[in-house]
Amino acid sequence: MIDARDKPSEDVVIARIVKARGIRGEVACEMETAFPERFLSLERVIVKMPDGGRERLVIEDSWFHKGRVVLKFEGCDTRTEAERLAGGLLVIAESDALPLEEGEFYEYQIIGSEVFVRGGASLGRVARLMRTGASDLLVIEGRDGREYLVPFVDDICPEVDVSAKRIIVDPPDGLLEL
């Protein structure tokens, strides 16, 4: 287990353990990162368990299978041990996150941001990002109780300030009425 001194200031979720796989203690994970190649060189992770517990695990092996990453952790050698990890989130410290290009953001940096209509009032807060084929959508919990879906593209979201957790949107006519 990890004590409070090991807890990073901000966890970056890179995968979610879906299930045990096989009989040798492997787990299948849904990737929550835009950088799947990072699993090939990653040596250790923290697993944040559904009950709030945290465990530091060493990665013994990793490979990709059917759109998921399969991980084998040191000391996890049976299916029963692997099943115990199901539902856990693989997290790394924010300081270990890979650098992004100008104008790119991690999802955790956007969630919780207050959204303002250009020259106007607050629309609400970003609850989550919805991934679509074309572009991501900001799912905004509106101040008025409505849910707004706003494309997260430069033309509509011209100002994003992750340090202030503030996004300015310039929606085309009718977008907020949908």
SEBA-466557 format. One line per field, with one value per residue: residue number from 1; x, y, z of N, C-alpha, C, CB in turn; chain; residue in three letters. Coordinates in nm, 3 decimals. Glycine has a CB too. Layout:
<rs>
i <- NUM,...
n_px <- X,...
n_py <- Y,...
n_pz <- Z,...
ca_px <- X,...
ca_py <- Y,...
ca_pz <- Z,...
c_px <- X,...
c_py <- Y,...
c_pz <- Z,...
cb_px <- X,...
cb_py <- Y,...
cb_pz <- Z,...
ch <- A,...
aa <- ALA,...
</rs>
This chain:
<rs>
i <- 1,2,3,4,5,6,7,8,9,10,11,12,13,14,15,16,17,18,19,20,21,22,23,24,25,26,27,28,29,30,31,32,33,34,35,36,37,38,39,40,41,42,43,44,45,46,47,48,49,50,51,52,53,54,55,56,57,58,59,60,61,62,63,64,65,66,67,68,69,70,71,72,73,74,75,76,77,78,79,80,81,82,83,84,85,86,87,88,89,90,91,92,93,94,95,96,97,98,99,100,101,102,103,104,105,106,107,108,109,110,111,112,113,114,115,116,117,118,119,120,121,122,123,124,125,126,127,128,129,130,131,132,133,134,135,136,137,138,139,140,141,142,143,144,145,146,147,148,149,150,151,152,153,154,155,156,157,158,159,160,161,162,163,164,165,166,167,168,169,170,171,172,173,174,175,176,177,178
n_px <- 0.084,0.028,0.141,0.017,0.215,0.314,0.120,0.042,0.010,-0.175,-0.350,-0.304,-0.500,-0.428,-0.518,-0.783,-0.849,-1.007,-1.063,-0.954,-0.720,-0.657,-0.462,-0.237,-0.219,-0.248,-0.388,-0.651,-0.676,-0.855,-0.745,-0.676,-0.543,-0.378,-0.147,-0.064,0.170,0.329,0.297,0.470,0.718,0.680,0.750,0.649,0.341,0.072,-0.203,-0.521,-0.763,-1.114,-1.217,-1.076,-0.823,-0.469,-0.216,0.121,0.257,0.478,0.548,0.575,0.547,0.405,0.160,-0.027,-0.366,-0.639,-0.726,-0.685,-0.465,-0.263,-0.150,0.105,0.179,0.446,0.455,0.187,0.046,-0.161,-0.493,-0.687,-0.555,-0.528,-0.796,-0.873,-0.780,-0.946,-1.141,-0.983,-0.796,-0.529,-0.281,-0.063,0.178,0.121,0.352,0.483,0.352,0.341,0.485,0.288,0.191,0.168,-0.147,-0.270,-0.433,-0.461,-0.723,-0.790,-0.712,-0.906,-1.156,-1.391,-1.346,-1.459,-1.698,-1.741,-1.951,-1.838,-1.788,-1.997,-2.198,-2.136,-2.162,-2.154,-2.000,-1.740,-1.822,-1.741,-1.554,-1.664,-1.590,-1.589,-1.620,-1.546,-1.474,-1.384,-1.633,-1.728,-1.890,-2.109,-2.226,-2.485,-2.554,-2.819,-2.926,-2.944,-2.786,-2.513,-2.371,-2.074,-1.867,-1.523,-1.328,-1.098,-1.223,-1.465,-1.401,-1.208,-1.041,-0.858,-0.772,-0.589,-0.464,-0.618,-0.851,-1.052,-1.262,-1.336,-1.608,-1.727,-1.995,-2.161,-2.461,-2.752,-2.639,-2.635,-2.900,-2.976
n_py <- -0.119,0.235,0.521,0.842,1.027,0.942,1.001,1.163,1.513,1.545,1.299,1.123,0.950,0.663,0.419,0.174,-0.101,-0.372,-0.648,-0.972,-1.168,-1.469,-1.727,-1.665,-1.434,-1.197,-0.880,-0.723,-0.410,-0.109,0.151,0.484,0.690,0.902,0.810,0.523,0.379,0.428,0.228,0.029,0.096,0.162,0.117,0.103,0.153,0.320,0.177,0.276,0.183,0.085,0.116,0.325,0.270,0.247,0.109,0.042,-0.088,-0.304,-0.334,-0.624,-0.729,-0.630,-0.601,-0.554,-0.630,-0.683,-0.407,-0.338,-0.298,-0.542,-0.630,-0.757,-0.791,-0.779,-1.028,-1.080,-1.351,-1.528,-1.598,-1.531,-1.338,-1.141,-1.081,-0.940,-0.688,-0.581,-0.314,-0.120,0.186,0.277,0.494,0.773,1.007,1.355,1.488,1.294,1.277,1.279,1.536,1.779,1.912,2.260,2.399,2.155,1.940,1.759,1.543,1.550,1.806,1.965,1.887,2.002,2.266,2.603,2.730,2.993,3.198,3.381,3.713,3.703,3.551,3.287,2.960,2.710,2.416,2.196,1.867,1.627,1.479,1.389,1.144,1.142,1.048,1.261,1.508,1.585,1.632,1.880,1.814,1.990,2.085,2.278,2.601,2.643,2.397,2.241,2.022,2.080,2.022,2.082,2.125,2.057,2.237,2.457,2.679,2.711,2.699,2.918,3.012,2.862,2.816,2.634,2.652,2.836,2.703,2.766,2.823,2.981,3.007,3.040,2.999,2.889,3.033,2.903,2.664,2.629,2.599,2.351
n_pz <- 0.000,-0.037,0.128,0.244,0.179,-0.063,-0.243,-0.538,-0.633,-0.832,-0.993,-1.293,-1.499,-1.680,-1.765,-1.728,-1.532,-1.657,-1.640,-1.517,-1.700,-1.854,-1.682,-1.544,-1.395,-1.540,-1.645,-1.829,-1.981,-2.040,-2.234,-2.136,-2.246,-2.480,-2.568,-2.627,-2.665,-2.449,-2.260,-2.329,-2.234,-1.973,-1.633,-1.372,-1.193,-1.025,-0.875,-0.834,-0.631,-0.635,-0.375,-0.276,-0.187,-0.256,-0.458,-0.531,-0.816,-0.994,-1.333,-1.507,-1.762,-2.078,-2.337,-2.641,-2.718,-2.912,-2.908,-2.645,-2.361,-2.220,-1.907,-1.697,-1.370,-1.132,-0.883,-0.898,-0.971,-1.019,-1.141,-0.952,-0.792,-0.985,-1.044,-0.821,-0.873,-1.064,-1.188,-1.087,-1.128,-1.334,-1.255,-1.297,-1.175,-1.220,-1.294,-1.438,-1.675,-2.030,-2.233,-2.408,-2.730,-2.828,-2.758,-2.708,-2.473,-2.166,-2.065,-1.789,-1.729,-1.833,-1.734,-1.502,-1.553,-1.571,-1.794,-2.013,-2.210,-2.483,-2.401,-2.225,-1.969,-1.727,-1.850,-1.739,-1.590,-1.707,-1.724,-1.830,-2.102,-2.419,-2.642,-2.988,-3.334,-3.503,-3.357,-3.017,-2.763,-2.534,-2.240,-2.073,-1.761,-1.718,-1.570,-1.560,-1.521,-1.745,-1.987,-2.189,-2.507,-2.650,-2.924,-2.895,-3.031,-3.197,-3.329,-3.193,-2.926,-2.847,-2.642,-2.392,-2.072,-1.880,-1.630,-1.489,-1.502,-1.695,-1.970,-2.271,-2.482,-2.817,-2.947,-3.248,-3.391,-3.248,-3.146,-2.866,-2.815,-2.887
ca_px <- 0.000,0.100,0.094,-0.024,0.330,0.336,0.009,0.076,-0.085,-0.278,-0.339,-0.339,-0.546,-0.381,-0.592,-0.878,-0.841,-1.141,-1.083,-0.841,-0.707,-0.573,-0.446,-0.106,-0.222,-0.253,-0.512,-0.683,-0.705,-0.898,-0.651,-0.733,-0.433,-0.356,-0.012,-0.059,0.308,0.393,0.291,0.582,0.837,0.641,0.802,0.564,0.222,-0.008,-0.340,-0.616,-0.869,-1.248,-1.241,-0.991,-0.686,-0.370,-0.106,0.227,0.287,0.585,0.504,0.667,0.533,0.288,0.139,-0.158,-0.451,-0.776,-0.753,-0.657,-0.330,-0.261,-0.038,0.143,0.249,0.528,0.386,0.047,0.074,-0.278,-0.615,-0.752,-0.486,-0.560,-0.937,-0.878,-0.744,-1.049,-1.207,-0.882,-0.747,-0.385,-0.252,0.075,0.185,0.112,0.488,0.527,0.274,0.419,0.457,0.197,0.215,0.092,-0.289,-0.321,-0.461,-0.505,-0.863,-0.801,-0.692,-1.027,-1.268,-1.409,-1.326,-1.578,-1.714,-1.807,-1.980,-1.759,-1.855,-2.119,-2.197,-2.094,-2.254,-2.151,-1.870,-1.718,-1.840,-1.660,-1.529,-1.723,-1.511,-1.667,-1.533,-1.497,-1.402,-1.434,-1.736,-1.733,-2.021,-2.114,-2.342,-2.523,-2.604,-2.965,-2.967,-2.937,-2.656,-2.475,-2.264,-2.005,-1.746,-1.399,-1.246,-1.044,-1.318,-1.573,-1.337,-1.084,-0.956,-0.855,-0.672,-0.595,-0.423,-0.731,-0.968,-1.148,-1.274,-1.426,-1.667,-1.791,-2.077,-2.240,-2.602,-2.836,-2.572,-2.674,-3.043,-3.002
ca_py <- 0.000,0.361,0.615,0.973,1.100,0.898,1.042,1.281,1.622,1.522,1.170,1.118,0.815,0.618,0.299,0.119,-0.247,-0.422,-0.786,-1.064,-1.233,-1.587,-1.791,-1.630,-1.307,-1.080,-0.802,-0.650,-0.271,-0.010,0.263,0.617,0.779,0.921,0.760,0.381,0.329,0.447,0.104,-0.057,0.134,0.192,0.017,0.092,0.237,0.316,0.135,0.339,0.085,0.144,0.149,0.438,0.224,0.267,0.014,0.065,-0.216,-0.308,-0.401,-0.730,-0.745,-0.564,-0.617,-0.509,-0.736,-0.641,-0.270,-0.318,-0.332,-0.649,-0.608,-0.859,-0.724,-0.863,-1.075,-1.112,-1.470,-1.614,-1.529,-1.477,-1.213,-1.042,-1.042,-0.841,-0.556,-0.535,-0.190,-0.023,0.282,0.293,0.636,0.819,1.144,1.457,1.520,1.189,1.284,1.317,1.673,1.795,2.024,2.382,2.387,2.024,1.934,1.633,1.546,1.591,1.950,2.030,1.853,2.096,2.405,2.686,2.768,3.122,3.239,3.502,3.838,3.681,3.488,3.148,2.860,2.599,2.350,2.077,1.745,1.522,1.489,1.279,1.117,1.108,1.025,1.384,1.588,1.564,1.725,1.917,1.794,2.099,2.092,2.419,2.670,2.636,2.258,2.171,1.970,2.133,1.952,2.183,2.070,2.110,2.273,2.592,2.783,2.728,2.717,2.989,3.039,2.758,2.847,2.519,2.688,2.904,2.617,2.857,2.807,3.076,2.949,3.130,2.903,2.939,3.054,2.784,2.549,2.613,2.572,2.210
ca_pz <- 0.000,-0.046,0.230,0.191,0.124,-0.201,-0.327,-0.616,-0.620,-0.932,-1.060,-1.434,-1.529,-1.810,-1.804,-1.633,-1.533,-1.687,-1.593,-1.518,-1.830,-1.845,-1.551,-1.488,-1.323,-1.626,-1.647,-1.952,-1.945,-2.138,-2.227,-2.117,-2.283,-2.623,-2.593,-2.589,-2.670,-2.318,-2.183,-2.366,-2.157,-1.836,-1.539,-1.252,-1.189,-0.904,-0.901,-0.744,-0.620,-0.617,-0.234,-0.241,-0.160,-0.363,-0.457,-0.629,-0.879,-1.095,-1.455,-1.550,-1.906,-2.135,-2.479,-2.686,-2.771,-2.945,-2.866,-2.503,-2.317,-2.121,-1.817,-1.600,-1.260,-1.045,-0.763,-0.930,-1.052,-1.037,-1.185,-0.833,-0.757,-1.089,-1.029,-0.712,-0.927,-1.159,-1.146,-1.047,-1.226,-1.338,-1.255,-1.283,-1.125,-1.324,-1.338,-1.530,-1.798,-2.147,-2.274,-2.522,-2.821,-2.801,-2.790,-2.670,-2.330,-2.109,-2.023,-1.649,-1.719,-1.884,-1.647,-1.391,-1.597,-1.588,-1.934,-2.031,-2.347,-2.511,-2.368,-2.147,-1.837,-1.715,-1.904,-1.645,-1.574,-1.787,-1.644,-1.893,-2.244,-2.493,-2.761,-3.107,-3.449,-3.563,-3.257,-2.882,-2.719,-2.393,-2.179,-1.976,-1.672,-1.722,-1.451,-1.566,-1.504,-1.873,-2.028,-2.319,-2.579,-2.729,-2.987,-2.840,-3.147,-3.185,-3.373,-3.096,-2.796,-2.883,-2.526,-2.291,-1.971,-1.789,-1.495,-1.426,-1.523,-1.759,-2.115,-2.337,-2.604,-2.911,-3.021,-3.361,-3.361,-3.234,-3.085,-2.726,-2.809,-2.925
c_px <- 0.089,0.050,0.072,0.093,0.356,0.228,0.048,-0.030,-0.200,-0.252,-0.379,-0.374,-0.498,-0.451,-0.686,-0.873,-0.982,-1.163,-0.951,-0.839,-0.613,-0.561,-0.315,-0.101,-0.223,-0.388,-0.527,-0.729,-0.754,-0.805,-0.725,-0.626,-0.426,-0.220,0.000,0.082,0.380,0.393,0.409,0.709,0.807,0.686,0.715,0.448,0.164,-0.147,-0.427,-0.740,-1.005,-1.278,-1.155,-0.848,-0.597,-0.259,-0.005,0.266,0.395,0.534,0.612,0.664,0.409,0.282,-0.003,-0.234,-0.592,-0.813,-0.733,-0.510,-0.345,-0.135,-0.020,0.226,0.332,0.447,0.240,0.052,-0.044,-0.397,-0.685,-0.688,-0.519,-0.704,-0.955,-0.852,-0.850,-1.122,-1.109,-0.843,-0.595,-0.356,-0.102,0.068,0.180,0.251,0.544,0.450,0.363,0.385,0.370,0.241,0.132,-0.054,-0.348,-0.335,-0.492,-0.648,-0.877,-0.781,-0.819,-1.146,-1.274,-1.390,-1.460,-1.580,-1.796,-1.834,-1.907,-1.842,-1.978,-2.094,-2.148,-2.202,-2.265,-2.010,-1.862,-1.727,-1.753,-1.638,-1.593,-1.643,-1.604,-1.571,-1.470,-1.413,-1.461,-1.542,-1.717,-1.875,-2.025,-2.242,-2.375,-2.572,-2.756,-3.017,-2.964,-2.796,-2.630,-2.362,-2.201,-1.880,-1.620,-1.300,-1.208,-1.145,-1.426,-1.518,-1.203,-0.989,-0.970,-0.740,-0.678,-0.555,-0.535,-0.859,-1.083,-1.144,-1.374,-1.475,-1.733,-1.879,-2.149,-2.387,-2.675,-2.771,-2.621,-2.824,-3.076,-3.032
c_py <- 0.125,0.454,0.752,1.050,1.062,0.946,1.168,1.389,1.605,1.388,1.186,0.973,0.777,0.491,0.258,-0.033,-0.302,-0.559,-0.859,-1.130,-1.353,-1.638,-1.752,-1.493,-1.182,-1.010,-0.734,-0.511,-0.192,0.110,0.396,0.721,0.790,0.867,0.613,0.323,0.343,0.319,0.012,-0.025,0.165,0.081,-0.002,0.189,0.231,0.274,0.195,0.250,0.153,0.183,0.265,0.399,0.244,0.165,0.051,-0.073,-0.201,-0.389,-0.498,-0.745,-0.669,-0.591,-0.573,-0.626,-0.681,-0.504,-0.241,-0.343,-0.439,-0.630,-0.727,-0.787,-0.825,-0.901,-1.105,-1.230,-1.564,-1.531,-1.464,-1.345,-1.103,-0.993,-0.937,-0.700,-0.498,-0.413,-0.083,0.069,0.287,0.441,0.660,0.960,1.241,1.490,1.415,1.189,1.333,1.459,1.676,1.911,2.145,2.361,2.250,2.018,1.792,1.650,1.596,1.742,2.028,2.008,1.951,2.242,2.477,2.735,2.896,3.144,3.370,3.627,3.822,3.611,3.344,3.056,2.743,2.543,2.226,1.955,1.633,1.556,1.368,1.262,1.076,1.088,1.153,1.466,1.557,1.669,1.755,1.891,1.890,2.089,2.239,2.473,2.659,2.493,2.177,2.116,2.020,2.049,2.053,2.120,2.139,2.132,2.420,2.701,2.812,2.753,2.788,3.015,2.927,2.790,2.736,2.557,2.758,2.820,2.699,2.837,2.910,3.008,3.057,3.041,2.965,2.951,2.920,2.667,2.525,2.587,2.426,2.124
c_pz <- 0.000,0.063,0.167,0.131,-0.021,-0.296,-0.405,-0.601,-0.719,-0.998,-1.205,-1.465,-1.669,-1.857,-1.691,-1.645,-1.547,-1.626,-1.587,-1.656,-1.813,-1.703,-1.481,-1.421,-1.410,-1.613,-1.782,-1.913,-2.065,-2.123,-2.220,-2.149,-2.433,-2.664,-2.554,-2.587,-2.536,-2.236,-2.213,-2.287,-2.011,-1.743,-1.416,-1.262,-1.049,-0.946,-0.792,-0.743,-0.598,-0.472,-0.186,-0.207,-0.282,-0.347,-0.565,-0.684,-0.984,-1.214,-1.500,-1.702,-1.952,-2.284,-2.512,-2.746,-2.788,-2.887,-2.718,-2.476,-2.209,-2.039,-1.724,-1.495,-1.182,-0.922,-0.782,-1.027,-1.072,-1.084,-1.065,-0.790,-0.858,-1.077,-0.921,-0.763,-1.021,-1.103,-1.103,-1.162,-1.219,-1.351,-1.245,-1.226,-1.242,-1.379,-1.435,-1.661,-1.912,-2.188,-2.399,-2.609,-2.778,-2.845,-2.762,-2.518,-2.289,-2.060,-1.880,-1.632,-1.756,-1.791,-1.529,-1.431,-1.608,-1.732,-1.940,-2.179,-2.369,-2.486,-2.282,-2.016,-1.844,-1.769,-1.806,-1.635,-1.661,-1.695,-1.698,-2.038,-2.309,-2.622,-2.874,-3.222,-3.502,-3.465,-3.120,-2.852,-2.571,-2.346,-2.061,-1.894,-1.657,-1.590,-1.443,-1.552,-1.632,-1.895,-2.169,-2.377,-2.674,-2.791,-2.933,-2.954,-3.134,-3.223,-3.270,-2.956,-2.816,-2.765,-2.422,-2.197,-1.865,-1.647,-1.419,-1.433,-1.582,-1.910,-2.166,-2.464,-2.686,-3.001,-3.141,-3.320,-3.354,-3.162,-2.942,-2.709,-2.842,-2.804
cb_px <- -0.096,0.084,0.196,-0.087,0.456,0.345,-0.119,0.093,-0.015,-0.281,-0.426,-0.221,-0.701,-0.231,-0.495,-1.024,-0.770,-1.163,-1.181,-0.851,-0.652,-0.437,-0.452,-0.003,-0.107,-0.227,-0.513,-0.792,-0.581,-1.050,-0.558,-0.788,-0.300,-0.367,0.091,-0.145,0.386,0.322,0.160,0.609,0.903,0.489,0.941,0.646,0.118,-0.008,-0.354,-0.651,-0.840,-1.354,-1.216,-1.050,-0.686,-0.312,-0.157,0.353,0.162,0.718,0.470,0.630,0.525,0.292,0.164,-0.144,-0.450,-0.875,-0.890,-0.745,-0.252,-0.265,-0.059,0.223,0.149,0.659,0.400,-0.031,0.184,-0.312,-0.710,-0.745,-0.334,-0.537,-1.023,-0.776,-0.612,-1.150,-1.302,-0.759,-0.808,-0.320,-0.324,0.153,0.314,0.044,0.581,0.513,0.151,0.396,0.588,0.054,0.182,0.155,-0.309,-0.228,-0.578,-0.411,-0.925,-0.699,-0.577,-1.060,-1.257,-1.315,-1.252,-1.580,-1.781,-1.722,-2.136,-1.706,-1.893,-2.216,-2.337,-2.062,-2.207,-2.250,-1.846,-1.579,-1.988,-1.728,-1.377,-1.875,-1.405,-1.773,-1.609,-1.614,-1.411,-1.318,-1.878,-1.692,-2.045,-2.104,-2.313,-2.627,-2.560,-3.014,-3.104,-2.976,-2.652,-2.433,-2.319,-1.967,-1.754,-1.339,-1.321,-0.922,-1.382,-1.664,-1.316,-1.119,-0.991,-0.838,-0.695,-0.504,-0.298,-0.755,-1.013,-1.116,-1.318,-1.354,-1.769,-1.684,-2.180,-2.226,-2.668,-2.878,-2.420,-2.635,-3.118,-2.882
cb_py <- 0.000,0.426,0.625,1.055,1.074,0.748,1.067,1.243,1.756,1.636,1.063,1.171,0.803,0.595,0.183,0.173,-0.302,-0.427,-0.860,-1.171,-1.134,-1.557,-1.941,-1.634,-1.301,-1.119,-0.697,-0.725,-0.205,0.032,0.263,0.636,0.729,1.070,0.845,0.300,0.402,0.557,0.032,-0.046,0.254,0.213,0.056,0.119,0.193,0.455,-0.022,0.489,-0.013,0.046,0.028,0.511,0.077,0.413,-0.131,0.140,-0.277,-0.370,-0.299,-0.864,-0.895,-0.412,-0.765,-0.394,-0.860,-0.745,-0.237,-0.411,-0.206,-0.793,-0.479,-0.981,-0.654,-0.790,-0.975,-0.986,-1.545,-1.688,-1.629,-1.578,-1.236,-1.103,-1.164,-0.877,-0.567,-0.648,-0.218,-0.094,0.423,0.211,0.706,0.815,1.167,1.584,1.532,1.055,1.378,1.219,1.749,1.815,1.984,2.505,2.420,1.910,2.028,1.588,1.408,1.516,1.992,1.978,1.707,2.062,2.409,2.806,2.654,3.238,3.254,3.501,3.908,3.602,3.492,3.113,2.810,2.490,2.314,2.082,1.703,1.383,1.499,1.305,1.007,1.219,0.959,1.467,1.741,1.571,1.668,2.068,1.642,2.237,2.023,2.439,2.819,2.695,2.253,2.264,1.812,2.282,1.825,2.306,2.087,2.014,2.245,2.606,2.741,2.605,2.579,3.119,3.175,2.615,2.990,2.408,2.778,3.041,2.550,3.005,2.661,3.214,2.838,3.214,2.842,2.845,3.145,2.740,2.569,2.736,2.665,2.152
cb_pz <- 0.123,-0.186,0.346,0.302,0.207,-0.205,-0.243,-0.764,-0.642,-1.038,-0.991,-1.527,-1.518,-1.806,-1.838,-1.658,-1.404,-1.837,-1.685,-1.402,-1.940,-1.899,-1.565,-1.597,-1.234,-1.772,-1.532,-2.037,-1.886,-2.118,-2.349,-1.971,-2.225,-2.660,-2.516,-2.683,-2.777,-2.241,-2.212,-2.514,-2.220,-1.826,-1.496,-1.124,-1.295,-0.828,-0.906,-0.788,-0.506,-0.664,-0.148,-0.126,-0.119,-0.361,-0.478,-0.565,-0.940,-1.036,-1.567,-1.482,-1.946,-2.108,-2.524,-2.789,-2.676,-2.894,-2.902,-2.415,-2.264,-2.189,-1.735,-1.666,-1.167,-1.003,-0.656,-0.993,-0.990,-0.906,-1.256,-0.718,-0.751,-1.228,-0.997,-0.603,-1.001,-1.190,-1.035,-0.994,-1.203,-1.456,-1.140,-1.421,-1.040,-1.268,-1.217,-1.464,-1.781,-2.263,-2.299,-2.474,-2.967,-2.877,-2.932,-2.721,-2.293,-1.993,-2.036,-1.564,-1.809,-2.024,-1.596,-1.281,-1.732,-1.486,-2.016,-1.973,-2.373,-2.658,-2.493,-2.227,-1.776,-1.570,-2.043,-1.686,-1.426,-1.860,-1.644,-1.879,-2.277,-2.523,-2.735,-3.140,-3.559,-3.612,-3.288,-2.777,-2.746,-2.370,-2.135,-2.046,-1.531,-1.824,-1.453,-1.697,-1.446,-1.989,-2.021,-2.308,-2.657,-2.642,-3.142,-2.732,-3.281,-3.271,-3.503,-3.095,-2.723,-2.946,-2.464,-2.354,-1.907,-1.840,-1.500,-1.493,-1.388,-1.722,-2.154,-2.368,-2.569,-2.995,-2.928,-3.485,-3.467,-3.367,-3.086,-2.647,-2.904,-2.999
ch <- A,A,A,A,A,A,A,A,A,A,A,A,A,A,A,A,A,A,A,A,A,A,A,A,A,A,A,A,A,A,A,A,A,A,A,A,A,A,A,A,A,A,A,A,A,A,A,A,A,A,A,A,A,A,A,A,A,A,A,A,A,A,A,A,A,A,A,A,A,A,A,A,A,A,A,A,A,A,A,A,A,A,A,A,A,A,A,A,A,A,A,A,A,A,A,A,A,A,A,A,A,A,A,A,A,A,A,A,A,A,A,A,A,A,A,A,A,A,A,A,A,A,A,A,A,A,A,A,A,A,A,A,A,A,A,A,A,A,A,A,A,A,A,A,A,A,A,A,A,A,A,A,A,A,A,A,A,A,A,A,A,A,A,A,A,A,A,A,A,A,A,A,A,A,A,A,A,A
aa <- MET,ILE,ASP,ALA,ARG,ASP,LYS,PRO,SER,GLU,ASP,VAL,VAL,ILE,ALA,ARG,ILE,VAL,LYS,ALA,ARG,GLY,ILE,ARG,GLY,GLU,VAL,ALA,CYS,GLU,MET,GLU,THR,ALA,PHE,PRO,GLU,ARG,PHE,LEU,SER,LEU,GLU,ARG,VAL,ILE,VAL,LYS,MET,PRO,ASP,GLY,GLY,ARG,GLU,ARG,LEU,VAL,ILE,GLU,ASP,SER,TRP,PHE,HIS,LYS,GLY,ARG,VAL,VAL,LEU,LYS,PHE,GLU,GLY,CYS,ASP,THR,ARG,THR,GLU,ALA,GLU,ARG,LEU,ALA,GLY,GLY,LEU,LEU,VAL,ILE,ALA,GLU,SER,ASP,ALA,LEU,PRO,LEU,GLU,GLU,GLY,GLU,PHE,TYR,GLU,TYR,GLN,ILE,ILE,GLY,SER,GLU,VAL,PHE,VAL,ARG,GLY,GLY,ALA,SER,LEU,GLY,ARG,VAL,ALA,ARG,LEU,MET,ARG,THR,GLY,ALA,SER,ASP,LEU,LEU,VAL,ILE,GLU,GLY,ARG,ASP,GLY,ARG,GLU,TYR,LEU,VAL,PRO,PHE,VAL,ASP,ASP,ILE,CYS,PRO,GLU,VAL,ASP,VAL,SER,ALA,LYS,ARG,ILE,ILE,VAL,ASP,PRO,PRO,ASP,GLY,LEU,LEU,GLU,LEU
</rs>
